[in-house]
Amino acid sequence: MCTTLLQQAFFACILFAIPTIVHAVIIVTITAIFCMFFYNWYYTRTKKNESTTIRTQNNMLAHILQASEISVWVYDVAKLKYRRLTIDGEIESEYTPFDFSRYFDLEDFEELRMAIFDIRDRKKESHTLKVHSSEKVGEAQQLIEISLSVLSTDNEGKPNVILGTQRPITEERKKLSREQTEIIQYKTVFNSSLIDMTFYDEDGMLADINETACENFHVVDGQELIAAGCTIRDTVGFDVDKNLKEPILCTCIIDMDQLAEEGRRGKGVQLGGKIYYEIIIYPIHYDSGEPLGLFMEGRNITEMVVSYHRQQETMHLLQKATEELKDS
């Protein structure tokens, strides 16, 4: 009798618990489904954002490569193949060493191969060199700068793909050559001029002085004067607006001894006394219009002024003597 009552109680408990168990299973299932949907949504959104970021970066890189005329290729160490890549990183074309060499001067291509082998053999991590393009009828030979580096390695850490980026630098070299020629011409005229020439930078500091100016101001070492810091005020005794728009011509009296007493006479300048100095100051600007500096031409006209004053004084004395003779 007791056993029967226990069995009935047991089955009653089970029947009472079944709805609770079913509800729990349903809740757990719904929760799991929600978590799966949320994870899928979060994962998809994250990947989409990453793809958008990568696409944006690739587009920016593509514009940079196009603007700078950079082309990219790789060298497969195992297959001995050169592969040109598009700006999207896709293989554009594949070449054997012989076919790839046709794009370059043969001697320069041999230098390029040796540089690649040095990186392959881990003698260098990277290398930059300049090579010439192959000569083609009707086309000028181009100068190219190539930078080599390791793109990927194998399990042993040995380079298996070498990256090459190249860009034409012919125009840069021509521009540099023109600038060097202009500098030489400027220096030739600057130093051979028979009048004083000085150049002051945008801060009004002496940046260049020719040999004639050094001689006339009794400067022992022009470079020492520049290094010590000499302003245009220390030279002519007054300031000049660095934003000057038009050239100015003036004559001034410079008291070199007073400049020395005030500690404003440039280091190594040994000229003393008062001098009459005629100058023309030219403002120099960048293409943008910003001030680059001031170029000054000058000459010491003290002797000419003194001689003129003497002539005027002599004429005055002669005129006075003539008037006295007339009166007598």
Secondary structure, DSSP 8 states (H G I E B T S, - for coil): -HHHHHHHHHHHHHHHHHHHHHHHHHHHHHHHHHHHHHHHHHHHHHHHHHHHHHHHHHHHHHHHHHHTT-EEEEEETTTTEEEEE-TTS-EEEEE-HHHHHTTB-HHHHHHHHHHHHHHHTTS-SEEEEEEEB--BTTB---EEEEEEEEEEE-TTS-EEEEEEEEEE-HHHHHHHHHHHHHHHHHHHHHHH-SSEEEEEETTSBEEEE-HHHHHHTTBS-HHHHHHH--BHHHHHSS---TT--S-EEEEEEEEHHHHHHTT-S-TTB---SEEEEEEEEEEEE-TTS-EEEEEEEEEE-HHHHHHHHHHHHHHHHHHHHHHHHHH-
